[in-house]
Amino acid sequence: MQSEPPPSFYPYLCQRYQSLIWSCLDADLTQTAVFHAERYFAMDRSNHESRHLYATSLFREGQTYSALSLVNGAQDEQCTGCMEIKARCCKALGRHGQARDVLDRILSDAHYVSSASSSSRISRPFPEEAALRCRSGAAALKGNLTEKATTSFREALKLNPYLMEAFEGLCVLGQAPEIDEILPPRPAPVKRAPPEDNQSKPTVTGAGFFTPDTGGGGNLFRGWKPEIAQPQPFRMAPPPGPRDSIATNDSSFYPAENSFLVHRSSRSQPANLNPVQAGSRPLSSADESGPVTKRLRSTASQPEGLKSKPSKTSLDDPSKKQTTSSRTNAALGKSNTLPSVPPAPTRRSSRLQSGTVAKPKLRNERRKIPAHARTRSIESEKDEESTLGGEVAYSTSPPSAALSPRSEVSPSPSNWTSAQEQAAQDEYEDALAEHYIYELVRRFARATRALALYECQKCLDELEQLPHAHQHSCSVIAMVARCHYERQDYPSANRAFKTLRKEDPYRLWDMEIYSSLLWQLQQSVELSFLAQELLNINPQSPQAWIAIGNLFSLQKEREQALTCFRRAFQLDPTCAYAYTLSGHESIDEDLDRAINFFQSALRADARHYNAWYGLGTCYLRMSKVRLAEYHFRRAAAIHPANAVLLGCVGMTVERRGDREGALALFNQAVQISPENALVRYRRAKILISMRKYAAAVHDLEFLRSSTPEESNVVFQLAKLYRLMGDSIKSAQTLAAARDMSPKSVNKIRKLLGTTRDAGDDMMDEG
């Protein structure tokens, strides 16, 4: 299961979501905005900022009642932002009086401020090409231009992997790609540490001899830093301008100074630095605890005059000391070092007082000189270095690794200031927020893809891995309900839809599926209530008219049902489900009319397997077995986990005379859905025709126990016992069938008049 976001980077997560949602809204990608806003709101439902963004996204998507319900709480729970959104919703619903009252409340507030959603909005340029390609793909999808839609959606996802509209469009087209192809996995972010290396290895100094690492003190070559050209996870060099895409994986907040830039500039310097650069360069950690032998060699070649000259000058003339100090600071400001690094004289003073110098006399002499008197000018250091052949005169240790011909040392850990530590922590927290959103999108993409391929159990498993806060969001509950519905687990689907209605009583999405579920469960009262509520929410929604049509269909009023379904696809010509339901209502009276409805549904959605199933049923009734088998197989290819579709294919194969092939299909259907009564009944009949009576008895007894009120099952079981020669069980079962269905007396008499050998031809009765 994906872990919940820790509180430490929650502010960074909020800022990232705000920028992402507003960018989608500005680009008119309202479905993607609703998706990310729901994720933001699910993390903390008490956060008014997330509530405002979620309500705004729903309002832009046309779900006005749902947006209003989010901000229409108690008056003490409403803020200025809530009232502003409420006023917009009331105006859209034609409630102008309520809108005016809300606006008057806002204006009468003495502490009025703009809404949090507007004041804290982070405006960033959206990748215009990605947005346009996504909208182009949506238009091509509506126009049934499959290839162009697929190309546009794929290119949009390459530019911006967060566009869920593009991914869902590919799933609708049946072109759902592998998740690792569209959303490749990213490594977890790693916090930028101080530049040091814990590996002990021989190092090369400017003196030309090897010095082993002495632990924490000798830290030459203290940490190899990668080249800036090599891409690093979540720690890429910042672009030359401001961030212009929500699809990039760079950090949203850059520190004042990027450490990689500092390292790169120091590594690109030539080995032989000029004396001015050397004089202003701060000493590395190697100057503090370098080899004692080298320090003796360095100080031994130092003339006495040069050692005492800077001290005398600085002590005798305070004005010169002030001048030289300011000049030295100016030189430090122009160097490539970090601005927070202490000046070189202080570092040198601490080194001289560390007690590591071998000559006591030299150490005592230097202790008598105040630290502030050792600041020397650039000109004096230039003279000293020219005298000493390039070595720094006041250095009693080997030259810094940055001056070594083969050295690649970053600044020492002592240069890692609190400001840099805070900047590194900010980068790390922002990278964690980006990684959390990316992994969440990957998880939802896997679940969406599984549902589009009707891999319902896989979809449920993916949703189980979501954080608990997101598992209770409306979109996740709707996906769970659809998974149970496609698996024909109608009681579980009904519970999920009821939970969804409690979470969002004004939701219109997926309600056409819920109305069909209530039709399957024969719950006319609940279906009537649902239809009335949907009609009150939005009388222009196709979901409301589909629910009303299902209600009339359940009441056997076909003409009224057809009128409602026709109204639904008039409101939305791309609503394939309305065409399909119209076809099913017409199939018993006018096959040609039903075929036209099913074909219209396929023009709206080529992957609507219900329409393929309807066409197969029409051709089967017309005794066009080959055409029926073709359409049933097309439906089963789209939804391979549907046992009813496999059973229909098996039935057409049986009519062609291939009993073995039909039995294999029925076995596969029963394995997919053992509780499905229809496929078990058909398998039992084909087993009887193949004289496999024991297996047929097992299926019929199973059906009798699961559906004891079904008289046809009991009658078929009585005939089977008679074929097997068990007259006693046959008579008992026939008596039970007569009690369950008194109208079957004629069939019972006909059955009693048959012999055992002639019974095979009568198994299709009932």
N, C-alpha and C positions, 0 to 999 in steps of 0.2 A: 504494500500500500504506500502511496506517495505520502510523505510526511507533511504535517501541517507547517506553515511558515513560522519560524521563530519570531518572537516580538522584536528582536533587535533590528531586523531589516524590514519590518512592516511599513515604516514610513517610506522607504525606498520603493516598496511594492505598490503602495498607494500612488506615489508620483508616477510610476511607470504605467499603471493602469489608467490613470487620468489622461496622460498623454496619448496612450493607445486608443482609448475610447473617443476622445475628441477628434483625433485624426481620422477615425473611421466615420464619424458623423460629418466632418467637413467634406469627406470624399463621397458622401451619400451612400456609404456601405452600411446601411442601418441594421441588417441582419448580423453582420460581424460585430457591430457596436453592441447589440443586445446580448450576444454571446459573452463578450468580455465584460460587459457591465454586470451581467448576472454572476460571473465569477467573482468580480470585485465585491458585489453586494453579499454574496454567500459567505465571504470571509468574516464579515462583521456587519450584521443587520442593524446594529444600533448606530452605525456611522452615517451621518446625514450626507456626507459627500458621496458615498457609494449609492445611497438611496436616490439622490438627485440625478446622478448619472444614469442609473438604471431606469428611473421614471422617464427621463428625457429620451433615452434610446427607445423605450416602448412607445412613447408618444410619437417619435419620428417614424416608427414602423407602422403606425396606425392602430396600435392597441391602446386606445385612449382610456377605456375603462380600467384596464390593468394598471396603467400609469397613474390614474387618479386614485386608485385604491392604495397605492404605495404611499402617497403623500397626504391622504385624507384621513389622518388619525385624529387623536384627541388634540384640542387646541393647545394644551400645554406641551405636547410633543412636536408641534409644528414650529419650524423656523421660517425665516424669511424666504429661503430657497424653496421650501415645501409650498408656501403660499403662492409663490410666483408660478411654479409648475401647475398648481391647482387652478390658478386663474386661466392659464393657457388651455388646460383640459376642459374647463367649463365653457370657455368660448368655443372650442372645437365641437362640443356637444350641443351647442345652441343654448346653453344656460347662461345667458348674458347677465341676468340679475345676480346670480351667484358669483360670476366673475367680477362684477363691479363691487360687491360686498367684500370679496377677498382683497381686491386692490385697495379699497378704502382702509381695510385693516392694516395693510402694509404701510400706507402713507401716514396713518395715525401713530405708528410706532415711533417713539422718540429715539430709539436706538437702532433705527433702520440702517442696514448695510446691504450691499448687493449680495445676491445668493452666493453660497460657497462654491457652487459649481462654476459660476462665471468668474469670481474673483481669483480662484486658485487655478484657473485653467492654464495649462502649460502648452503654449502654441509651438508646434514643430512642423516643419514642412512634411507633408505626406508624400510618399513615392508616387508621383502622379501617374507614371506609366503603369504601375501595379494596379492602381485603382481603376484606371481606364480599361485595362485588359480584363479585370474582373467584371466590370459592368458590361463590357462587350461580350464576354462569355455568357452572362445572364440573359442578354438580349438574344443571342444565338440559340440558347436553350429554349427560350419561349417560342422562337421561330422554327424550332425543330431542325436546326442546322447543327447536327451532332459533331461533325469533324471540326468545324470552326469553334464551336463552344469548347470542345476538349482542348484544342490548341491554346485558346485564350486563357482558360483556367490554369493550365499547366504553366504557362509563361508568367501569369500573375503570382502563382505560388513560388516560383523561382525567385521573383523579385521580393516577395513578402510572404513568408511562411505562416503569418498569423491571420491570413484572410480565410476564415472558415467558410465564407460564402463560396469561394472558389473550390474548396475541397468538397463541400456538400454538393456542388454542381457536378463535379466529377463522379461522385457516388450515385447521383440520380441518373447520370448517363450510362452507368455500368462500367465506367473507366476508372474506378477507384484504384489508385496506384498503391504500391507498398509504402508503408509509413516511413521506412528508412530511406526510401528514395526521395520523397518530397520533404520529409522532416528528419534529416539524419541526426543520429544521437550526438550530443555535445558533452564533453567532459565537464565534471563539476568544477566550479571556479576555485582557485587557490589564492590565498591572500599573499600579496607581495611582501616578502620578508626583507629585513636589512641585508645589504649586499655583503654576504660572508659565505665561506665555504667550509664545511666541517670535515672535508676529506683531507687527510695529511698526505702531502706529496712534496718532493724536493722542488725548490723554487730557484729561479735565476735572478741574481741581483746585478746591479750595475758594476760591482767590483769584479764579476766574472767567476765567482765560485758558488757552489751549491750550499744552501743553508736549509736544513730540514725544518719542518714546521714545529714550532715550540709550543703548540697548544694555543691558548688564548692570547698569548703575547705576540709571537711572531706570526703575523697574518698576512704575509705577502701572498699574492694570488689568492686572496681570501674568497673568492666566489666567482665562478665563471658565469658571465651573463650572456644570454643568447644574442645572436645578431638580430637587429631590428627587422631585417628582411624576412626572418623566419616567423610565421604566424604562431602566436601563442594563445592558449585557450583563455578567452575573456580578457586578455591583457594585450591588446593590440595597440600599436601606436595610433594616437588620435589623428583624425583627418585634418587637413589644413583648414577647413572651415567648420562651422557648427554642424551638428548632427542633422542629417536631412532625411532619415528613413527610420521607420519603426521596425524594419526588417533586419537591420544590422545587429550584430551581437556585440558591438563594442559597448563600453560602459557609458552610462548616461551622464555621469558626473566625473569630470576629470579634476585631479588635484591642481594646485597652483603650479606645480612643476612636476613633469612626468619623469620618473627616475630613469626610464629607458632612454629618454632623450639626453639626459646628463651622461649616462654611460656611453652612449653612442658618440657624443662629441668628444669625450675624453679619450676613447679608443681610437678615434680618427686622427688624433693629433700625431705629428711626426715624433720620432724617437728623440731627436736632438732639438729640444725646445730652446727658444731664445732666452737670454738671461732675464728679460723683463717678465716673461711668463713664469719662469721659475721662481722669481722673487715674490710674485703675488700668489703662487699656488700654495694652498694649505698643506701642511705636512701630513703624510699618510700614517697609518698605524705602524708601518715599518720603521718610521723615524723614532717612534717612541720606544720600541724594544728590539732594535736591530742587533746584529752581532757585535759583541764587545770589541773583537779584534778590528773590525772595520772602523769602529768609532775611534780607536786609538790611531789607526792609520790616517783617518781624516783630520783629527785634531793635531797630529804631530806635524803635518805640513802647513800649519796655520802660523803665519808670522805674528809676533807679539804686538807689533804696531797695529795690525788690522784688528786684533782682538780688543784692544782697548780704545781704539778710535771711535767707534760708534757710541760707546758709553760716555766718553768725555764730551763729545759733541752734544749729546742729548742732555747731559747734566748741566753743562755750562750755559747753554742757551735754550731756555724753555720755549721761546718763540719758534726756534728751529724744530724743536721736538714736536710742537703742535702742527707745524707745517708738514713735516715729514709724515706724521701720523695720518693727516688728512689725505696726503698724496697716496699713501699706502692703501688707505681705505678706498680711494677712487680706483686704484688699480685692481683691488679685489672686486669691485662692482663690475668691472669689465671682463672679468675672467669667466671660465666655464664652470666654476664651482657652484655649489648650492649657496644661496644667499644666507642661509641660517648657519653656515659653518663659522666657527670662531676665527678671529684673525690669527695669523701665523705667529706673532710674538707670544701670545698667551700659550699656544700649543708648545712653543719652544721652551718657554719658561717651565711649564709642567714637566717637560722632558728632562731639563737640566736638574730639577729638584727631585727626580725619581730615584737618585742614588745609584744609578747603574754605570756612572762614569768611572773609569779605572784610575785616573789621576786625581788623588785627593786635593792636590794644590790647585788644580784647575777648577775643581768643583767648588772649593771654598772661595776662590776669587769670584766666581760667577754668582755665588749666593749673596755676595755683598752688593751686587748691582741690583737695583730695583727692577721689577719686571717691566714697568712702563718705560724704563730708560733704554730697553733693548730694541725699541722700534727703530729700524733703520730705513733710510730712503732708498728709492729705486736706484738712484745714481750710485750710492755707496755699494749696494749689492752688486751692481754691474761691474764696478771696479774690482771688487773682491773676486768675483767669479772669473774675470779675465786673468787675474793674478794666479788663481788656483787651478786654472785649466778647466773651468766649467763646473767645478763643484761648489756648492754653497758654502761660504766661509764659516757661517755660524753653525753648520750642521756637524754634530759629533757622531753621526751614524751614517750608514750607507745612503745613497740617494734614494728617493721614493721610488716605489715600483712604477709609478707613472712615467718616471724619467728613464727607466731601464729600457734598453733596446728591444727586449723580448717580453716586456711586462704588459699585462692586461688587467690591471687591478682597478676595482671600483672603489668609491669612497669607503672608508672604514666604518664599522658599526658605531663608532663614537660620533660620526656625523649624522646619524639617524635621529633627527629631532622629533619632538612631540607633534609638531605640525605635519611632518612627513608621515608619522605613524597614524595620525588622524586621517590624512589623505589616503593612505593605503587601506585603512579600515573602511572609509567611504566607498572606495572603488570595490572593495570586496563585498560589502553589503549590497551595493547596486548590482554587481554581477550575480549575487545570489538571487536577487529579485528577478532579474532577467532569466536566469536558469529555471527558477520555479515556474514562471509563466510559460516558458518554452516546453518544459516537461508536462505541464498541465494540458497544453494544446496537443501534444503528442498523444496523451492518454485519451483525450476526447476524440481525436482523429481515429485512433484505433477502434474505439467503440462505434463511432459513426460508420466506419468502413464495414465493420462486422454486421451491423444492422442492415446496411444497404445490400450486402451479400446474403442476408437472411441467415447469418450464422448467429442465431439468437443466444445460445449458451455462451459463446465467446464474447458477445457484447455484454452480457450480464457479468461475466468474469472481469472484464475490463472496468466496468462501472464499480465493481466491488473494490477495486484498487484505488479509487479516488479518495481524497481526504473526506472525512465525515461531513464537514461543512458543505461540500459540494454534492454529496450524495442526497441531500435533502432539498436541492434546488429543483425548480419546476422542470427544466429541460431533462434532467437525469430521471426524474420520476416518469416523465412522458416516454422516455426511451425504454424504461423498464416495462411500462404498460404495453408498449407496442411489441416488445419481445415476447411477452406472455401471450399476446393476441395472435402473433404469427405462429407461435407454437401450439395454438388452439387450447391453451390453458386458460379458459375463459374465467373461471373464478378468481385466479390470481390477477388476471388483467383487470377485472372489475374492481378489485381492492386497490390496485395501483391508480386507476382512474379516479376513484373516489378520493384518494389521498391528494391527487393532483387538483381536484376541484376544491378541496379545502385550502390548499396552499394558494391557489389563484382562482377564485370563483368566477372571474371575468375572462378567463382564457378562452380563446377561440381556436387556437391551433390544436390539431389532433382530435377535435371534438367530433369530426365525421367518423373517425374510427370508433370512438366511444359509442356513438349512436348505433353503429352496425353491431357492436358488441352487445348492446342491450337488445337489439333485434334477435341476435342469436340466442340470448338467454330468455327471450320471450317475456321481458319485463316491460310491459306497456306503460305502467304508471311512472316508473323512473324515466322512460324514454319521453313520455309526454311532458314531464317536468323539465327535462333537459331541453327539449325543443322550444318550450316557451321562454326559458331563460336566455337561450342563444338568440332568439328572435328579439327579445327586449334589449340585449346588449348591442347587437348590430343587425338590423333587418337587411342590410346589403351584403352580408357575408354568405358565401356558399355553404359554410358549415351549418348555419341555421336551417337553410332550406333542405339540406340533405337529412338533417335530423327529423324535420317535419315529414319528409318523404318516407323515411324509414318507419315513422309512426303510422302513416296511412297504409304502408305495405304490410305492417304487422296486423292491421285491422282488416286486411283483405280488400282494401279500397285502391285498386290498381290505377285507375284513371287519375285520382287525386295525387297518388304517389308520383306518377309520371309527370304531372304538372309541376310538382315541387322540384323534382330532379331537373326538369327542363329549365326552371327558374335558376337553379344553382349553376348550370353551365352557361347560362346567359350572362350571369354576373361575372363568371370567371371562365372564359373559353378554354383555358388550359387545365381545368379541373377534370382529370381523367376519371376520377371516381364517380362523378355524377353521371357521365356517359355509361359507365359500366353498370351502375345500379339501374339505369333506364333500360339497358339491355336485358338484365335479369327479370325486370318486371314485364317485359314484352315477350319473353321466350316461350311462354305457354300459349300465347294467342297468335303471334305473328313472328315467324322465324326470320323472315327477310328484314323486317324492321329491327329486330334484335341484332342481327348481323351488322346492320348499318351503325347502330349505337356502339357496338364493340369495336368496330373499325375506327370510329371517331375517337374512342378512348385511346387506341393505340397510336393514332396520329398525335394526340396530346402527350402521351408518355409510352414510348415503345417498350418499357420494362414493366408495364402494369400487368402483372401475371394474371390478375382476375379477368382481364379482357381476353387474354389468350385462352383461359379456361372456359369463358363463356362461348367463344367461337367454337371450341372443341365440342362443347355440349350441343350447340346448334347443328353442327355437321353430323354428330352422332345420331341425333334425332332424325336427320334427313338420310340416315343409312349411308353416309359417305365416310366409311370407316377410315380410309387412308388419310383424308383431310382432318378428321377428328384426331387421329393419332398424332399427326404433325403438330397441331395446335396444342394438344395436351403435352407433348414433349417440349415445345417451346416454353410453356408455362413451368414445367418441371425443371427446365434448365435455369430459369431465373430464380426459382425457389426450390432448390433440391431437397430441402428438409421438410417439405409439405407432403404428408402421407396421403392426403386425398388426391393430390395431383398424380402421384405415383400409382395410386389405385385406379385412376381413370386411364392412365396409359396401359396398365395391366388389363383392364377391361377391353380396350380396343384390340390389344394383342390377342386376347382370348377369342374375340370374335373373328379374328383372322385365322383361327385354328391352331395357334401356337400356345398350347396349354402349359408347356414347360417354361417358356419365356414369361407367360403371364404369372405363373406361380412364383417365379424368381422375383418379379416386381412386387407381388403382394407380400412376399417374405421381407423384402427390403422396406416396404411401407410399414409393416407391423413392427419391425425392428426400430424404425424411427419413432413411431408413436404407438406403443403397446396398448394404450387406453382407447385408441380410436375404434369405435364400434363398426363403422362402415367398412373399413378395409378388412377387419376380421370376418365380418359377415360374407364379404365377397370371396375371401380366401377359403372360408369353409365351404362355400358352394362349389368352387373349382376343385377343392379336395374331394368332395363327394363325386363330382363328375369323373375324377381320375381314380375312383374307388379307393381312396386313402381315408377310410372311415374313422380310424382311431384318431388321426390328427384333426379331422373335421369335428369329432365329438368334443375334443379338447377346446376348440375355438368356440363352439356353440354353448358349451357349459360355462365358459368364461363370460360370454355375452349374457347368458341367462342370469348369472349372479350379479353382473354389473348393471344390466337393464332388465329387471324382472318384469316390468310392465309391457315389454315389447312382445306382442303376440306372434309376430312373424318368426322370431327366433325360436319360440317354443314349438311352433308348428313344424319348422324345418328340423328341429331336434327329434320330434316324434317320427317324422318320415325317415330320418337317419337310423333310429333304433329299429324301425320296421325292416329297412334294408339289411341291417346287421342280423336280423332274425330274433331279436329280443322283443317278442310281442307284448310281454308284461310291461316293460318300461315304455313301449310305444303307446299302449293303451292309457297308462297313467299320464303320460305327457299330453296325449290328445285330450284327455279330460280337463287338464289344466288349461290347454289352449281354448277349449270350448267355454270354460268359465271366464277367461279373460276377454274373449271375443265371440259372443253368441252368433254373430253374423257368419262365422266361419264353419257353420254346420255342413253346408254343402261341400266344402273342401274336405272336411273330415270324412263324409260318406264316400266321396270319390276316392280318397286315399285308402279307405278300408276295402274298396272293391278292386284294388290293384294287387298284383302279385309281386314277389320279391324281385324277379328278373326284370319286370317292366318298370320298376321304380326309378331307374336312372333318368328316364325321359321326363319325369315329372318334377324334377328338382327346381326348376325355374319358377314354379308356382309359389305364390306367397311373397 
